[in-house]
Amino acid sequence: MDYAYKPTTHGRAVMAACMALERPFHITRVVFGSGKVLENVNLADVHELLEYVSDGAVADRRHEDDRFYLTIQYANSVHPEVKTFLLSEFVVYVEDPVNGGETDLLYGTLGDYRQPVPAYNPAFPPSVFNFPLTLILSDEINVSVSAPAGLVTYDELVDLLNSRAAGAAKLDITIPISGWVEDQDTKGTYPVHLDIASTDITEAMVPILTVLPGALAEAGACGLCPVSRTLQGVLRLYAKSIPAAAISASLTLLDTAPQHSGLASSAATAKLEITIPASGWEEDSDTNGEYPMHFDVHSEQVQENLIPMLIMYPECLEAAGKCGMSPYSRTMPGVLRVYAKQLPEAEINASLALLGVTQGMIGGTTGGAVKVKPGSGLAIDSDGYLVLDAASGEDVARLFSGSNG
């Protein structure tokens, strides 16, 4: 169904009465809704919204010869109490010159061109929707037009967002015993690597590899690295030796979508390559002595409300373990703060993913609650951060080295 509108039977009677009584034509209000009329319904017989959402406004009106031009408007900033909705219908009301009451002038439908209207958020620019209308006074007061430029059907909009959206993909994979080659990336820390090709993988993605319980023995025996790398079209895995049997694993891939990009997203807002140097560390007072040293990595992309996921590269896992690098890092405005038991012996290269809790098509984030199970080894600190509870240096070294012992 096309975008269309018609003077209702009540509206025609009012226009005739205004001309006969020489009374002014007075528009009283505009309302918008989310209902959708059936294909074969005569719009002239629809006198009220099928599903009322909010009042609107008249942005402009004028007349030329036998044409009356009217622009109706919905601005979410004027109605901050209205939640996100699909705008699909409207009614314009006028004053009845005979009895002074209010009656409907015209009913309009967006048909298949329903428009998602975001709830107002003061952190983002207001959303304003204008609908220009033209009434022609003739022997047939009847107007019906196809969708103007700038309107898309709901299905077209969903397809567009799906093509532009960023998010998380999860799939089960099997790591084979064939295809492994000599590695040069890790300078001998992991002698072999395996490339798994996929056109869906991009370098900007953040990989999270989880070995399934039934394959932990095989993964441990070959020294499978807990850290993998994404290259363009490739997932790269590392190991101390070629596995003796296939390894079953679950792979999660987080895409990246810049903060406030307007894209629907459940992804990382950024992925950064960072270097943590061996010098420039400062004495720490955040952790009550648990980690005596901290280092601040500066980046404009780091925001306090983002969740950091810091992944040491395979060749740096041993160095991170030796200095007692904390698996917990902290985001502050423009700063990522990392902690360690002592100064690292060499610089440590890592990948930093910055996660927004939830990004919506209309912007903003929504948070959630975390419940910590007693005895799990986790705790909530005084600032509300989730941290390891009294992890020892040996525990941290095991975490970064991927050892099960």
N, C-alpha and C positions, 0 to 999 in steps of 0.2 A: 504494500500500500504506500502511496506517495504522501509527502507532506501536503496537506490541504486544509482549507477552512471555508466556512460558509456562514452567511447571516442565517440565524435560525428563524423559524416562523414567527417567534416572538419579536425578534430583531426587526424583521420586515414590517411588522405592525407598528413598532415604535417609530421607525423612519417615516412611515406614511403619516402617523399621527403628528410628528414634529413638523412636517411640511404643511399639513392641513391646519394645524393650530398656530403656525408660525412661532413655534417655541424653539429655544436653543437645544442643540443636541448635547447632552451632558453624560460623559462617561464617568461611572462611579468607581469601578475597580476592575482589576485583572487578576485572575487566579490561574495557577499552574498545577498539574497533577501527573500521576504515573499510570493512569488507566489507558487502555487501548481498545478502540471500537473495532467491531468486526468489519470485514471487507465490504459487505453489502449494505452497511448502515448508511442512511441518508443523514449527513451531518446537520442538515437544517432541523432535524427532529431531535437532536441531542441538546438538552437545555441545562445540563450541569455536568461537572466533572465525574468521571467514573471512580477516580481515586484522588481526592484532594490532597495536596502537599503543602502549598504555601501561596500567599498573595504575591502579586508582582506589581509592576508599575507601568505607566505610559511614558515612554522616553521622548516621543515626538509625534506630532500630528499636524496635518495641513491639508488643504484641498486645492485642486486645480480643475476647473471646469466641472465635469461630472465624476471626478475621481476624488476619493477621500483616502489620504495616506496616513497610516497609523503604525507606529513602532512600539511594540510592547517589550518589556524587559524583565529579566530576573537576575538579580545580583546577590550572590551568597553573602556578601558583607552586610547587607541590609537585614538578613535573616540568619544571624549566627546560631540560632537555636535549631535550625533545620539540618538534619543529618544528610549524608550522601543519598541521592535518589536518581532515578531515571526520569527525565523530563520527557513526557510523551503527549501531553494534551494541554489545552488552555481554553479559557472562556473569558470574554470581555462582557462586562455588565454596564447597563446604562439606566438612566432614570426614565420611568414611564411618564410622559407628559400629561397623561389623562388622570392618573391617580397619585402621582408623586412617588410611587414605589420603585423598587429595583427589579429589572428583568434582564434576561440574557440578550445580548446583541448578536454574538457570533460564537461558534464553537470551532476549534481547530485541533487537528491531530498531526503528529509528526510521523505517523505510520511506522514504516520500517526504519525511520531515521531518529530513533530515540537517543537523547543526549545524556550521558552520565554527568551529573552536576555534583561537584565535590562539596562537602561541608566546609564552612568557612574556617580558616585557620589563620590567625593574625601573623604567623611566621611566613606566609606565602601571599603573593598578590591575589586580590579578589578575582573571582570568576564572574563574568558578566555575559549573559546570553540575550541577544537582541533578535526579535522576529518582526521584520517589516511586513505589513499587510496593506492591501489595496482593495477598497470597495468601490464598485462602479454602479452608479445610479442609472438604471436603464429599465427596459421593460422586463428584463430578467435579472433581478438582483442576485447574482450567483457568481462566486469566485472560487476557482480551484486551480492551484498551481503545483508544479513539480518542485522537488527540493532545490533550494538555492545553493550556490557554491558555498562550501564550508561545512555542509552537513554530510555525515556518512551514516550508513545503516549500522545498527547494533552489531550485526554479524561481521561487517567490514571492520568495525572498530576492534572487535575481539581478535580478528585475524591479524590486524596491524599490531596490536599490543603483544600478541603471542610471538610475532616475528621480531619484536624489539625487546621483549622482556628478558630479564636476566634472573637466574635462580640457581637452584641446586638440583643436580642429577645424581641418582644412586643406581648402581648396577653391580651385579655379581660377575666376577671375572675369574678365569683360571690362569694361573701363572705357569707356563709350560717348562719343560726341561730343555727344550731346544730353542735356538735363536739367541742365546747369550753370547756376548762378544767381550773382548778385552776392553776395560774402561780406562779412560784418560781424565775424566772429570774430577775424580776424588783423589788424584795423586797417590794411588795405591791403597788407600784406606779400604775401598771396596774394589777388588780386582776385576769384577765382571758387572756388566749391566745388560738389561733387556729392554728393547723398545717395543711397546704395544701401539700399533698405528690405529688412529681413528680420526676421521674428518671432523668429528664433533668436538675434538679437544683443541683448545687454544692455549697459547702461552700465558694468557692473563688468568687462566683458571687456577684455583687452589685445590690440589689433590689431597684427599685424606684416605689412606689405605688401611683397612682393618682385616687382618688375617682371621679367617673363620676358625672356631675352636678345634675342629677336627684336623686342621692343617698346621697347628702351632708347632708340633714336633718337627715337621719337615722344614718350616720356616726358621726355626731355631738351629737346626742342624746345618743349614747352608749359610747361616748368618745374614738372612734377608734384612736389608736396611729398613727401619721404620719410616724413613723419609723417601718420598718419590718426587720426581720433577715433571712438570708439564712443559713441553716444547710445542711448537706449532704442528698439530696433527699427530702428536706422539706423547704417550705416557712412558717415562723412563724409570725403571726399577733397578736397584743396586743390590749386590750380595757379595759375601766373602768367597763363596764358591757356587758352582752350578748346582741347583737342587737335584736331589736324587729322585724326587717324585713331584708330580704336579701339585701346586698349592692353590687352594680355594680361598678367595678373598672377596671383600666388599669394598667397592671404590665409590667414594663420594666426591663429586666435582662441584666446587663453588665457582660460579661465574662472578665477574666484577661489574658493578654498575655504580658510577660516581654518585656520591651523596647529593640529593636534591636534583637528580637528573630528570625526574618525572617518569622514569620507567618503572613498571611493575617489577618488583624484585624481592627475592628472599636471599640475596647474595651478599658477597663482600662488596664494600664500597670502594675498596682500593687494594691493590697488591703491590708491595714495594720490595725492592732488593736493598738490603741494608748491610752495612759493615760495622761491627762492634769492635773498636780498636783495643789494643793492649794497654794504651795509656789514656789519661784524661778522666779516669774514674774518680769519684768523690766518696768521702766517708758518708755512710747512710744513717739516717735516723728514723726512717719509715718503718722498719721491720723489727724494732726493739732488739737489735743486735743479732738477729737470726741470719741476716745477710749483711756483713759489714760494709760492703761496697755497692755503689750503684753508678750507672752511666746513663746520661740522657741523650737520646737520638732525636735530633730536631727535624721536623718535617711539617709543612703547612697542612698536609692532608690528615694529620693525626688530630682527632677531636676527642674531648673528654668523654662524650657519650658513646663512642665506638668501642667495640670489644676487640682487644688485640689477640691474634693467634700467631705466635712467633715460632717458626720452624727452622732449626739449624740445618744447614746443608750437610749432606753425608760426610764430606771431608772434614767438617768442623765439629762433629759430634763428640769426638774424643777430647778435643780442647775444651768444649763446653762442660763436659763431665769432670775434667781435671780441676777446673777453677770453681766448681760447684755452682754453675749457672742456675739460677732459679727458673723453674718452668712458668712462674708467675711474672708477668710484666704489667705495667700500669700506663694508661693513657691519661695525659693532661693536655691542655690546649697547646697544640704545636709540638708536643713532646711525647716520646715513648721512653719510659724509664725501665731499665733492666737491672737485675740484681745478681750478685755473685758472692761466694764465700771469700774469694781472693782474686787478685788480678789475673786475667788470662795470660798465658804464655805467648800467644800469637793472636792476631785479629781473627774474629769469628764472622763468617758470612752467613746470612740468614734471609729467609723470606718472611715478610710480615703481611698478613692479611688483616684488614680492618673490617670488622663485621658490624653492620647495623642490625638491630634486633629484628625489625620488620620494616621494609620500605613499601609504601603503597603508591599506586598510580597517581594519587593526588598529593603526594608528599607527606612528610612527617613520619614518626616512628611510634610504635606501640611496644610497651615492655611486657615482661612476664615475671613470675616469681620463681625462685629456686628454693627447693626444700632439701636440706642436707641430711643424709642418713647418719645417725650416730655410729662412730667406729669406721666410717668410710675413708678416713684420712683426709677429709676436706673440712673446711670451716669457713665462716663468714667473718671478715675482719671488721674493725670499727667503722670503716668507710663504706661497708656494704659490699665489698669485693669477695668473690669466691677464691679461696687460696688453699694450698696444701697445708695440712695441719701438722706442724712440727716434723717436716720431712728432713731426714738426715742427709748429710753429704753423700753417703753411700747410696741412699734411695734415689737422689737426684742423678748421680752418675749412671745408675742402672736405667733410669728413665730415658736419658739421652743416648745411651749406648744401645738400647733395645734389648738388653740382656734379660732373660727370664729368671735368672738365678738371683 
